[in-house]
Amino acid sequence: LNCPNNGEAYTPLVGVLVTINAPQHKARVNSIAPTRTMTAITNLDGNYEMRRLPAGHYIVTIRKEGYADLEIAVTITEGHIAEADGEMERNG
């Protein structure tokens, strides 16, 4: 995917969150890189997708009340779909 404004290539980041019992509906997913931060919310199946992320290194942070935060390091390369999947654990 190419951005028509500056020629920079973009790639989607996709993932699914699961727990031992059920997918995580409405978990907040943040991708953080030096030049860009994006937020998505997981759907009923625990899936999320972020589009138009430039290639680079990201820390994906997933948060949901009642669960421990989850951080995943991911590298997005041009022309490839990156995946950041994880399993959240209940607090306490």
PEQUI-V53882 format. One record per backbone hydrogen bond with DSSP energy under -0.5 kcal/mol. NH is the residue of the N-H (numbers start at 1). CO is the residue of the C=O. Records with the same first field share a line. If there is no record, write none. Layout:
NH=CO, CO
//
This chain:
3=8
4=2
7=3
10=1
11=53
13=50
14=82
15=48
17=46
18=86
19=22
24=17
25=23
26=42
27=24
28=63
29=40
30=61
31=38
32=30, 59
33=36
36=33
38=31
40=29
42=27
43=47
46=43
48=15
50=13
53=11
54=52
55=9
56=76
58=74
59=32
60=58, 72
61=30, 59
62=70
63=28
67=64
68=89
70=62
72=60
74=58
76=56, 74
77=75
80=77
82=12, 80
84=14
86=16
88=18
91=66
//
